[in-house]
Amino acid sequence: MKTSTDPGNRDAETAGETKQTGTVSYLCMKYNRHQQGDNPTCQDPKLYCKFRPQCMIHYKEKRNRRQSEASED
């Protein structure tokens, strides 16, 4: 992921790389592949991944799951 020296640009750093088309690309560090869109999914969620604690794909997937569970209540 690209880093920025601008401290006001932290949201862009943590959200993934934004392309000129307006889509966000998230990097899977385990397989070194990019996923685009608002709902990225882990390719192997049941397998061990040493990158999972800092993985933005895992974080977004978990946040979306929690939001859908909260909306059902």
Sequence and secondary structure as in RCSB ss.txt:
>XXXX:A:sequence
MKTSTDPGNRDAETAGETKQTGTVSYLCMKYNRHQQGDNPTCQDPKLYCKFRPQCMIHYKEKRNRRQSEASED
>XXXX:A:secstr
    S GGGHHHHHH EE TTS EEEEETTTTEEEESS    S TTS  TTGGG HHHHHHHHHHHHHHHHH 
